[in-house]
């Protein structure tokens, strides 16, 4: 592996893990709950409608809210880092 690819992979992983809490907060998944009028509120509303009026425990909306409130779990950090690393690798193909 050439050095540019290695740097791109590491930067992608680190960048994704660092950006995840910022992106979740900006979308409206906050420590205080789902922010009114946010993208998170729209997603939660759509999930509730699709689920007959309630948001499913353990579903995507619940997982995003949990990550927004408490931060990423170790497993979520690993997944986000892996996706970022893959993105970094793909980006390295264009350098």
Backbone torsions as a table, in degrees:
resi	resn	phi	psi	omega
1	UNK	NA	133.2	179.4
2	UNK	-79.2	160.2	-175.8
3	UNK	-60.3	-35.2	-179.8
4	UNK	-63.0	-41.3	179.4
5	UNK	-64.1	-45.2	179.1
6	UNK	-60.6	-44.7	179.1
7	UNK	-64.2	-41.9	-179.9
8	UNK	-63.6	-39.4	179.0
9	UNK	-65.4	-47.7	-179.9
10	UNK	-64.5	-43.7	179.9
11	UNK	-64.5	-39.4	177.9
12	UNK	-63.4	-44.4	179.7
13	UNK	-64.7	-48.9	-178.6
14	UNK	-65.5	-40.6	180.0
15	UNK	-64.4	-41.6	-179.8
16	UNK	-65.6	-43.1	179.8
17	UNK	-66.2	-39.0	179.2
18	UNK	-71.1	-34.5	-176.0
19	UNK	-81.1	-24.5	-174.5
20	UNK	-54.5	-49.9	179.1
21	UNK	-63.6	-35.6	179.1
22	UNK	-66.0	-44.6	-179.4
23	UNK	-66.2	-42.2	178.0
24	UNK	-61.4	-43.9	178.3
25	UNK	-64.0	-41.8	179.5
26	UNK	-65.6	-31.3	178.5
27	UNK	-76.4	-16.5	177.8
28	UNK	111.6	4.4	175.2
29	UNK	-89.2	94.7	-172.4
30	UNK	-114.1	170.7	178.1
31	UNK	-64.5	-26.3	179.7
32	UNK	-87.2	-1.7	-177.9
33	UNK	118.1	-171.3	179.4
34	UNK	-74.2	127.0	-178.5
35	UNK	-74.5	132.3	179.9
36	UNK	-61.3	137.4	177.2
37	UNK	77.4	5.8	-176.5
38	UNK	-92.4	173.0	172.9
39	UNK	-59.4	-39.3	179.1
40	UNK	-60.8	-39.5	178.7
41	UNK	-65.0	-39.3	178.2
42	UNK	-66.3	-41.8	178.8
43	UNK	-65.2	-42.8	179.7
44	UNK	-63.6	-41.3	178.6
45	UNK	-62.8	-46.1	179.4
46	UNK	-62.2	-39.7	179.1
47	UNK	-66.2	-38.8	179.1
48	UNK	-66.3	-43.0	178.9
49	UNK	-62.9	-44.0	-178.6
50	UNK	-67.3	-23.2	-175.0
51	UNK	-104.0	14.2	177.7
52	UNK	81.3	21.7	175.2
53	UNK	110.3	-6.1	-179.6
54	UNK	-132.8	151.9	175.5
55	UNK	-88.1	128.5	-176.5
56	UNK	-67.1	130.3	173.9
57	UNK	-65.1	133.5	179.9
58	UNK	83.0	1.5	179.0
59	UNK	-81.5	-176.2	-177.0
60	UNK	-62.8	-43.6	-179.2
61	UNK	-63.9	-42.7	178.7
62	UNK	-63.5	-40.7	179.6
63	UNK	-66.2	-42.2	178.1
64	UNK	-65.2	-40.7	178.6
65	UNK	-65.2	-40.2	177.4
66	UNK	-61.4	-43.9	178.7
67	UNK	-66.5	-37.6	177.9
68	UNK	-66.9	-34.8	-177.7
69	UNK	-82.5	-43.5	-171.6
70	UNK	-113.5	-4.5	-175.6
71	UNK	92.7	172.9	-177.9
72	UNK	-77.3	139.4	173.2
73	UNK	-72.9	171.7	177.8
74	UNK	-60.3	-42.9	-179.8
75	UNK	-64.1	-43.8	179.5
76	UNK	-65.4	-37.9	177.4
77	UNK	-62.4	-41.1	178.7
78	UNK	-64.5	-41.5	179.9
79	UNK	-66.9	-46.7	-179.8
80	UNK	-62.5	-42.7	178.0
81	UNK	-63.2	-39.4	179.0
82	UNK	-66.1	-42.4	178.3
83	UNK	-64.7	-41.4	176.9
84	UNK	-63.4	-39.9	178.0
85	UNK	-63.7	-41.3	177.6
86	UNK	-63.2	-41.3	176.6
87	UNK	-62.9	-39.8	176.9
88	UNK	-63.4	-40.4	177.7
89	UNK	-62.9	-46.2	179.8
90	UNK	-61.3	-42.3	178.7
91	UNK	-62.1	-34.5	-179.2
92	UNK	-66.1	-21.9	179.8
93	UNK	-68.9	-16.9	-178.5
94	UNK	-100.1	3.9	179.4
95	UNK	-99.9	NA	NA
